[in-house]
């Protein structure tokens, strides 16, 4: 009798130990447990140890850490009818564990599909120049639209970042030619502005020399000094007209004295 009693107690203990993992459930710090009783949502379990009654209750764990989704490249046409390929990254986390289970079948797949579809739509609202110059603006608009829908699923979109905008080869060559033409245009403008400033300065210098006859002689002497520093130079010196007239006057004076 005692042996039978011990056998029953041992069997009961074995059964309890076997069912213990099904009854005692652990929820980690980065998780939340969604508890259902007889098929109905009951409550959300916080991190810790919880007792779940088999058959009557069922618990589903939800990871609430931030997730990174590398979205598939999307073919899109810009507002000015340029074909492009867009790649992006989606960052999101679960804000309400119960909604992520009840409101949508697969929140991860649904969120990525929504982001990819929205990407194609938003790119069509921008010109190519805007798309290349303001990626953050495009990404922000995609994020806002995706978040409006995913909020009902208990999903919080934290960021959408455009990784790359891939253009056809012919469009790349066209953009390169456009950039080269723009650089040439800027160089021409800068050169013409420099010539205009130089012309104004020369005009002022000529006006100064015209008003001050001695300035021209000083400039001439300075130029001769600069040239004479190199012995290999051959200098043809043009005597100023004023000097010739002075010599002519001296000659006339001397000639008159001889008479």
JOLINRA-V203945 format. One record per residue. N is the residue number from 0. RES is the residue in one small letter. NEAR is the number of other C-alpha atoms within 10 Angstrom. Layout:
N_RES_NEAR + N_RES_NEAR
This chain:
0_x_6 + 1_x_7 + 2_x_8 + 3_x_9 + 4_x_10 + 5_x_11 + 6_x_12 + 7_x_12 + 8_x_12 + 9_x_12 + 10_x_12 + 11_x_12 + 12_x_12 + 13_x_12 + 14_x_11 + 15_x_13 + 16_x_12 + 17_x_11 + 18_x_12 + 19_x_13 + 20_x_12 + 21_x_15 + 22_x_17 + 23_x_13 + 24_x_15 + 25_x_18 + 26_x_19 + 27_x_14 + 28_x_12 + 29_x_12 + 30_x_19 + 31_x_24 + 32_x_24 + 33_x_23 + 34_x_19 + 35_x_18 + 36_x_16 + 37_x_10 + 38_x_10 + 39_x_10 + 40_x_16 + 41_x_15 + 42_x_13 + 43_x_17 + 44_x_20 + 45_x_16 + 46_x_14 + 47_x_13 + 48_x_12 + 49_x_15 + 50_x_14 + 51_x_19 + 52_x_13 + 53_x_13 + 54_x_9 + 55_x_10 + 56_x_17 + 57_x_20 + 58_x_23 + 59_x_15 + 60_x_18 + 61_x_18 + 62_x_16 + 63_x_17 + 64_x_13 + 65_x_13 + 66_x_15 + 67_x_13 + 68_x_15 + 69_x_14 + 70_x_19 + 71_x_14 + 72_x_18 + 73_x_16 + 74_x_14 + 75_x_18 + 76_x_20 + 77_x_20 + 78_x_16 + 79_x_12 + 80_x_12 + 81_x_14 + 82_x_17 + 83_x_19 + 84_x_16 + 85_x_21 + 86_x_18 + 87_x_20 + 88_x_18 + 89_x_21 + 90_x_17 + 91_x_22 + 92_x_18 + 93_x_25 + 94_x_16 + 95_x_19 + 96_x_23 + 97_x_24 + 98_x_17 + 99_x_22 + 100_x_18 + 101_x_14 + 102_x_13 + 103_x_16 + 104_x_11 + 105_x_12 + 106_x_19 + 107_x_16 + 108_x_11 + 109_x_13 + 110_x_21 + 111_x_20 + 112_x_14 + 113_x_16 + 114_x_23 + 115_x_21 + 116_x_13 + 117_x_16 + 118_x_28 + 119_x_20 + 120_x_15 + 121_x_18 + 122_x_24 + 123_x_18 + 124_x_15 + 125_x_18 + 126_x_15 + 127_x_21 + 128_x_11 + 129_x_15 + 130_x_19 + 131_x_13 + 132_x_10 + 133_x_12 + 134_x_15 + 135_x_14 + 136_x_12 + 137_x_21 + 138_x_22 + 139_x_14 + 140_x_16 + 141_x_25 + 142_x_21 + 143_x_14 + 144_x_16 + 145_x_22 + 146_x_21 + 147_x_13 + 148_x_15 + 149_x_22 + 150_x_16 + 151_x_14 + 152_x_25 + 153_x_21 + 154_x_24 + 155_x_20 + 156_x_24 + 157_x_14 + 158_x_16 + 159_x_25 + 160_x_18 + 161_x_18 + 162_x_15 + 163_x_13 + 164_x_16 + 165_x_14 + 166_x_15 + 167_x_11 + 168_x_9 + 169_x_9 + 170_x_13 + 171_x_12 + 172_x_12 + 173_x_11 + 174_x_13 + 175_x_12 + 176_x_12 + 177_x_12 + 178_x_12 + 179_x_12 + 180_x_12 + 181_x_12 + 182_x_12 + 183_x_12 + 184_x_12 + 185_x_12 + 186_x_12 + 187_x_12 + 188_x_12 + 189_x_12 + 190_x_11 + 191_x_12 + 192_x_12 + 193_x_12 + 194_x_12 + 195_x_12 + 196_x_11 + 197_x_12 + 198_x_12 + 199_x_12 + 200_x_12 + 201_x_12 + 202_x_12 + 203_x_12 + 204_x_14 + 205_x_14 + 206_x_11 + 207_x_13 + 208_x_16 + 209_x_12 + 210_x_11 + 211_x_11 + 212_x_11 + 213_x_11 + 214_x_15 + 215_x_17 + 216_x_15 + 217_x_12 + 218_x_12 + 219_x_15 + 220_x_12 + 221_x_11 + 222_x_11 + 223_x_13 + 224_x_11 + 225_x_9 + 226_x_14 + 227_x_12 + 228_x_9 + 229_x_9 + 230_x_8 + 231_x_8 + 232_x_9 + 233_x_9 + 234_x_10 + 235_x_6 + 236_x_8 + 237_x_7 + 238_x_9 + 239_x_11 + 240_x_9 + 241_x_11 + 242_x_11 + 243_x_11 + 244_x_11 + 245_x_11 + 246_x_12 + 247_x_12 + 248_x_12 + 249_x_12 + 250_x_12 + 251_x_11 + 252_x_11 + 253_x_11 + 254_x_10 + 255_x_9 + 256_x_8 + 257_x_6 + 258_x_5
